[in-house]
Amino acid sequence: MRFLALLVIILSIPAFVAMLRSKHGFKAGCLLVGLLPFCLNALNLDAAIINWAAWPGFAKGLVVTILDSLAIAILIVHRNLLSRLPFKAVFLAYILVVALSALSSSTPMASLFYPAQLLRIFALFVAVAAIMQRPDGLRWIAYGLACAGVLEGAVTLSQRLGGVFQAEGTMAHQNMLGFMSHFLVLPLFALIFAGSRKKLLWAGATGGVLAVALGASRASIGFLVMGLVLLAMLSLWRSPTPRKWKMVGFGFVAVALAAPLAISGINQRLDSPNIEGSYNERAAFERAAELMLIENPMGVGANHYVVTANVGGYSERAGVIWNAGSRAAHVHNLYLLTGAEAGWLGLFAVVALFLWPIIKGLSFSLRTDSDWRGEAALGSTVALIAAAAHSFYEWIFVSYQAQYVFAIALGMLAGLIKQRSIERFRAMMPAPTGAAKAGSDEDSVGGEGGVRRRDETFRPKRRRVPTR
């Protein structure tokens, strides 16, 4: 059965290539890019080339998904993929550092599962950035994210009505859903701030907020609210408009309506007799990771935290209690986890992976006041900020589901920056004449890196002024 699923995923590549070459097929492909990360787990749209299901790390083999096939198809139908592409260097540096950590691991193949996973994520990042150079690419990716928000809102509501006080939606855990929702809700609200009046975007953003509230993960709720407040403040600082102030008021009303649902789930969680133990356990995990990093400056190998924590005695020395759940868990801090596994170099690499796009995204967003792309880029940037802060309390980022939505947000941001860079480069070129001028205004449908001079997808409609 595993090989049959793998065959289907491989054969889907030429099918996706044929689909993407048509206008409506391209739109469907973009929509699937935004939707599929939230469906893979529920629909089992993956297959393992190498399956180590019993391995206690977060990467349990060499796995591929239908979204990887779609990403490869997108790469096939586009050209000049890496030209002028921001963030490629910092992303590849992170992959290289993680791969080098296999040299210090007890089981190198298990360590190499993680950089192999990151290469798939990098492919999706490049594919999304390529889509952004095409007309309506951003629009249809956003529609896919909106459909995912509607789906998660409906599923979590159904789960709550069924008696589940911490609804996990289509994910395996509510913390996974909460972390991934940063990359769903914040970009959608940014596009709404940019001027879109599409009801689907409103429904998706609302569904995403509802899903986080019903998940009752305190960190997810807190960091999403922080992200929404930061997004509203930066958007108003860029260009305060009456419509934006109305949206901020609507946001406060939405939060007020969702608060009772979130509080009821949190209160039930607080009533659990094990809640205090989980706090002590979190601190014990962090002590174990710190000991591991201090004694292994080059790291113990990617995907090896749980194995080394037990075999090396770090969990026992740190006071982690002896039971299957605790001894098989990862430290709830991405940065400590990465430092323990990939050493100090890995810690710097993962910080740079978040920090550099955030710096570039803020610089791009806050400089282009008259450009709608600055508003759109702000959503991805704030999502990265929320995820980076959330990662002090979660290790979820290293799972491929979370990295898929990270790649989408990073690709959207990189694509917008690249699009603007190409326009500036063209503006400095001498104006074409004759037949060359007639051909210069054509959009690049084949993916040669061309972009439209002006994209009105998410810009608010301007009122016509009558002339005399």
C-alpha positions in Angstrom: 0.0 0.0 0.0 2.9 2.3 0.8 4.4 1.8 -2.6 1.0 2.4 -4.3 0.7 5.8 -2.5 4.2 6.6 -3.5 3.4 5.8 -7.2 0.4 8.0 -7.1 2.4 10.9 -5.7 5.1 10.5 -8.4 2.6 10.2 -11.3 0.8 13.3 -10.0 3.8 15.5 -11.1 3.1 15.3 -14.9 -0.6 15.7 -14.2 0.1 18.9 -12.2 2.4 20.1 -14.9 -0.3 19.8 -17.5 -2.8 21.4 -15.2 -0.6 24.4 -14.5 -0.1 25.2 -18.2 -3.8 26.2 -18.5 -5.2 29.4 -17.1 -7.8 27.8 -14.9 -5.5 25.0 -13.9 -2.9 27.5 -12.7 -5.5 29.1 -10.5 -6.5 25.7 -9.1 -2.8 24.9 -8.4 -2.3 28.2 -6.5 -5.5 27.5 -4.4 -4.2 24.0 -3.6 -0.9 25.4 -2.4 -2.7 27.4 0.3 -5.2 24.6 1.2 -3.2 21.4 1.1 -1.0 22.0 4.2 -4.1 21.8 6.3 -5.4 18.6 4.6 -2.4 16.4 4.4 -2.8 14.9 7.9 -6.5 14.3 7.7 -6.5 12.8 4.2 -3.2 10.9 4.5 -1.8 12.5 1.3 1.8 11.4 2.0 4.0 8.4 1.5 7.3 7.2 3.0 10.2 6.2 0.8 12.0 5.2 4.0 9.8 4.5 7.0 11.3 4.6 10.5 7.9 4.9 12.3 9.5 3.7 15.6 12.2 6.4 15.7 11.5 8.8 18.6 12.6 11.9 16.6 10.4 14.4 14.8 11.4 13.2 11.3 10.5 9.5 11.1 11.8 8.7 7.6 12.1 10.0 4.1 8.5 11.2 3.4 7.0 12.9 0.4 3.5 14.4 0.0 1.2 15.4 -2.8 2.1 19.1 -2.0 5.8 18.2 -2.9 4.5 16.9 -6.3 2.7 20.2 -6.8 5.8 22.2 -5.9 8.0 20.3 -8.3 5.4 20.8 -11.1 5.4 24.6 -10.4 9.2 24.6 -10.6 9.1 22.7 -13.9 6.8 25.3 -15.6 8.8 28.3 -14.4 12.3 29.6 -15.2 14.8 31.9 -13.5 13.6 30.6 -10.2 16.6 31.7 -8.0 17.4 34.9 -9.8 17.0 37.9 -7.4 15.2 35.6 -4.9 15.6 36.9 -1.3 16.3 34.6 1.6 17.6 31.7 -0.5 21.1 32.0 1.1 19.9 32.0 4.7 17.6 29.1 4.0 20.3 27.0 2.3 22.7 27.9 5.1 20.3 26.5 7.7 19.9 23.3 5.6 23.7 22.9 5.3 24.3 23.4 9.1 21.6 20.9 9.9 23.1 18.4 7.4 26.6 18.8 8.9 25.2 17.9 12.4 24.9 14.3 11.1 28.7 14.1 11.5 28.3 14.1 15.3 25.2 12.0 15.6 25.0 8.4 16.7 22.7 7.5 13.8 23.7 9.6 10.8 20.8 8.4 8.5 18.2 9.6 11.1 19.9 13.0 11.2 19.8 13.2 7.4 16.0 12.8 7.4 15.7 16.3 8.6 17.7 18.2 5.9 16.0 16.0 3.3 12.7 17.3 4.7 14.0 20.9 4.6 14.9 20.5 0.9 11.2 19.7 0.2 10.3 22.8 2.2 12.8 24.9 0.2 11.3 23.7 -3.0 7.9 24.9 -1.9 9.3 28.2 -0.9 10.9 28.7 -4.4 7.6 27.6 -6.0 5.5 30.1 -4.1 7.9 32.9 -4.9 7.6 31.9 -8.6 3.8 31.9 -8.4 4.0 35.5 -7.1 5.5 36.7 -10.3 2.4 35.6 -12.2 -0.8 37.6 -12.6 -3.3 36.6 -9.8 -0.8 34.3 -8.1 -1.2 36.0 -4.7 -5.0 36.1 -5.1 -5.4 32.4 -5.5 -2.9 31.4 -2.8 -4.9 33.7 -0.5 -8.1 32.0 -1.6 -6.5 28.6 -0.7 -5.6 29.9 2.7 -9.1 31.3 3.2 -10.6 27.9 2.3 -8.3 26.3 4.9 -9.5 28.8 7.5 -13.2 28.0 6.7 -12.4 24.3 6.9 -10.6 24.5 10.3 -13.3 26.7 11.8 -16.0 24.3 10.8 -14.1 21.2 12.0 -13.1 22.7 15.3 -16.6 23.9 15.9 -17.9 20.4 15.2 -15.4 18.9 17.6 -16.3 21.4 20.4 -20.0 20.6 20.0 -19.0 16.9 20.2 -17.5 17.5 23.6 -13.8 18.1 22.7 -12.7 21.0 24.8 -9.3 21.4 23.0 -10.2 21.0 19.3 -7.3 20.1 17.1 -9.1 20.6 13.7 -7.6 18.6 10.9 -4.2 18.5 12.7 -2.9 15.8 15.1 -2.7 18.3 18.0 -4.2 21.7 18.9 -0.7 23.2 19.3 0.1 22.3 15.7 -3.1 24.0 14.6 -2.5 27.1 16.7 1.1 27.5 15.4 0.1 27.0 11.7 -2.8 29.5 12.1 -0.4 32.4 12.4 0.5 31.9 8.8 -3.2 31.7 7.8 -4.9 34.4 9.8 -2.3 37.2 9.7 -1.7 37.2 5.9 -5.5 37.1 5.2 -6.1 40.1 7.5 -3.2 41.9 5.9 -4.8 41.5 2.5 -8.1 42.8 3.9 -6.3 45.8 5.2 -4.8 46.2 1.7 -8.3 46.8 0.4 -9.8 43.5 -0.5 -13.5 43.2 0.0 -13.7 39.5 -0.9 -16.1 37.7 1.5 -14.0 34.5 1.2 -11.0 36.2 2.8 -13.2 37.5 5.6 -14.7 34.0 6.1 -11.2 32.4 6.1 -9.7 34.8 8.6 -12.7 34.5 10.9 -12.6 30.7 10.7 -8.9 30.7 11.6 -9.5 32.9 14.6 -12.4 30.6 15.7 -10.2 27.5 15.3 -7.4 29.0 17.5 -10.0 30.0 20.1 -11.5 26.5 20.2 -8.1 24.9 20.3 -7.7 26.5 23.8 -3.9 26.6 23.5 -2.9 29.6 25.6 0.3 30.3 23.8 -1.4 30.1 20.4 -4.2 32.4 21.5 -1.7 34.9 23.1 0.7 35.1 20.2 -2.1 35.3 17.6 -3.7 38.2 19.5 -0.2 39.8 19.7 0.2 39.4 16.0 -3.2 40.9 15.2 -2.5 43.9 17.4 1.0 44.4 15.8 -0.4 44.0 12.3 -3.1 46.6 13.0 -0.7 49.1 14.5 1.8 48.8 11.7 -0.9 49.0 9.0 -2.3 52.1 10.6 1.1 53.6 10.9 1.7 53.0 7.1 -1.6 54.6 6.0 -4.4 55.3 8.5 -7.8 55.2 6.8 -11.4 55.2 8.1 -11.9 51.7 6.7 -8.9 50.4 8.7 -10.2 51.9 11.9 -13.6 50.2 11.3 -11.8 46.9 10.8 -9.9 47.4 14.1 -13.3 47.9 15.8 -14.6 44.8 14.1 -11.6 42.9 15.3 -12.2 43.9 18.9 -15.8 42.7 18.6 -14.7 39.4 17.0 -12.2 38.8 19.8 -14.8 39.6 22.4 -17.2 37.1 20.8 -14.5 34.4 20.6 -13.2 35.0 24.1 -15.8 32.9 26.0 -15.1 29.9 23.8 -11.4 30.2 24.4 -11.8 30.8 28.1 -14.1 27.8 28.6 -11.6 25.5 27.0 -8.7 27.0 29.0 -10.7 26.6 32.2 -11.3 23.0 31.6 -7.6 22.5 30.9 -6.7 24.3 34.1 -9.0 21.9 36.0 -6.8 19.0 34.8 -4.8 17.5 37.7 -1.7 17.2 35.6 -1.4 20.9 34.6 1.0 21.9 37.3 3.2 18.9 36.5 3.4 20.0 32.9 5.0 23.3 33.9 7.7 21.6 36.0 8.3 19.2 33.2 8.8 22.0 30.7 11.5 23.5 32.9 13.1 20.1 33.2 13.2 19.7 29.4 14.9 23.0 29.1 17.5 22.1 31.7 18.2 18.9 29.7 18.6 20.8 26.4 20.9 23.4 28.0 23.1 20.6 29.5 23.2 19.0 26.1 24.3 22.2 24.4 27.0 23.0 27.0 28.6 19.6 26.8 28.2 19.3 23.0 28.9 22.6 21.3 28.7 21.0 17.9 25.4 19.4 18.7 24.4 15.7 19.1 22.9 15.5 15.6 19.6 16.6 14.1 16.6 14.5 15.0 18.4 13.0 18.0 17.3 15.0 21.0 15.0 12.3 22.6 17.6 9.5 22.0 20.5 11.5 23.4 18.5 12.9 26.3 17.8 9.3 27.5 20.9 7.4 26.5 23.2 10.2 27.6 21.5 10.6 30.9 20.5 14.3 30.3 16.8 13.8 31.2 17.7 12.0 34.4 20.2 14.7 35.4 17.7 17.5 34.6 14.9 15.9 36.6 12.6 14.7 33.8 10.2 12.3 35.4 10.4 8.6 34.3 7.4 7.8 32.1 6.9 7.1 28.4 5.2 10.4 27.6 7.9 12.6 29.3 11.0 10.7 28.2 9.7 10.6 24.6 8.9 14.3 24.4 11.0 17.2 22.9 12.0 20.3 24.7 9.3 22.9 24.2 11.6 25.5 22.8 12.7 25.5 19.1 15.9 27.4 19.8 17.1 25.1 22.6 16.1 22.0 20.6 18.1 23.3 17.6 21.1 24.2 19.7 21.1 20.8 21.4 20.9 19.0 18.1 22.9 21.2 15.7 25.1 23.1 18.2 25.8 26.8 18.4 26.1 27.1 14.7 22.6 25.6 14.3 21.2 27.9 16.9 22.6 31.0 15.0 21.3 29.5 11.7 17.7 29.1 12.9 17.7 32.5 14.5 18.9 34.0 11.2 16.2 32.0 9.3 13.6 34.0 11.2 15.4 37.3 11.9 16.6 38.2 8.4 13.2 37.8 6.6 11.6 39.8 9.5 14.1 42.6 9.0 13.8 42.7 5.3 10.0 42.3 5.4 9.6 45.3 7.8 11.9 47.4 5.7 10.0 46.6 2.6 6.6 47.0 4.1 7.2 50.2 5.9 9.0 51.9 3.0 6.4 51.3 0.2 3.6 53.4 1.6 1.9 53.9 -1.7 2.3 50.3 -2.9 -0.3 47.7 -2.0 2.5 45.1 -1.9 3.8 46.7 1.3 0.5 45.9 3.0 0.5 42.4 1.7 4.1 41.7 2.7 3.3 43.0 6.2 1.0 40.0 6.8 3.7 37.5 6.1 6.2 39.5 8.1 4.0 39.7 11.2 3.2 36.0 10.9 7.0 35.3 11.0 7.3 37.5 14.1 4.4 35.7 15.9 5.9 32.3 14.9 9.4 33.2 16.0 8.1 34.4 19.4 5.8 31.3 19.7 8.8 29.1 19.1 10.2 30.0 22.5 7.4 27.8 23.9 7.0 25.2 21.1 9.1 22.9 19.0 6.4 22.4 16.4 8.3 24.3 13.7 10.5 21.3 12.9 7.5 19.3 11.7 6.9 19.4 8.0 3.3 20.5 8.3 4.3 23.7 10.1 7.2 24.3 7.8 4.9 24.1 4.7 3.0 27.2 5.9 6.2 28.8 6.9 7.5 28.3 3.3 4.3 29.7 1.9 4.6 32.9 4.0 8.3 33.2 3.2 7.7 32.6 -0.5 4.9 35.2 -0.6 7.2 37.8 1.1 10.2 36.9 -1.2 8.0 37.0 -4.3 6.7 40.5 -3.5 10.2 41.8 -2.8 11.5 40.2 -6.0 8.6 41.6 -8.0 9.4 45.1 -6.8 13.1 44.6 -7.5 12.4 43.6 -11.1 10.3 46.6 -11.6 13.0 48.9 -10.3 15.5 47.2 -12.5 13.3 47.7 -15.6 12.7 51.3 -14.7 16.5 51.9 -14.9 16.7 50.3 -18.3 16.5 52.5 -21.5 13.0 52.7 -22.9 12.4 50.3 -25.8 11.3 51.6 -29.2 9.4 50.3 -32.1 8.4 46.7 -32.1 10.4 46.0 -29.0 8.2 48.5 -27.1 5.1 46.8 -28.2 6.3 43.5 -26.9 7.7 44.8 -23.6 4.3 45.3 -22.0 3.3 41.6 -22.3 3.1 39.5 -19.1 5.3 36.6 -18.7 3.0 33.6 -18.8 5.8 31.0 -19.1 7.5 32.1 -15.9 10.5 34.0 -17.4 10.5 36.3 -14.3 8.3 39.0 -15.8 5.7 40.8 -13.7 2.9 43.1 -14.4 3.6 46.8 -14.1 0.6 47.2 -11.8 -1.5 44.6 -10.1 -4.9 45.7 -8.9 -5.8 42.4 -7.2 -6.0 43.7 -3.7 -6.0 47.5 -4.2 -9.1 49.3 -3.0 -11.2 50.8 -5.8 -10.7 54.5 -6.3 -13.6 56.9 -6.7 -13.7 58.5 -10.1 -13.5 62.2 -10.1 -15.7 63.8 -12.8 -13.8 66.1 -15.3 -15.2 69.2 -16.7 
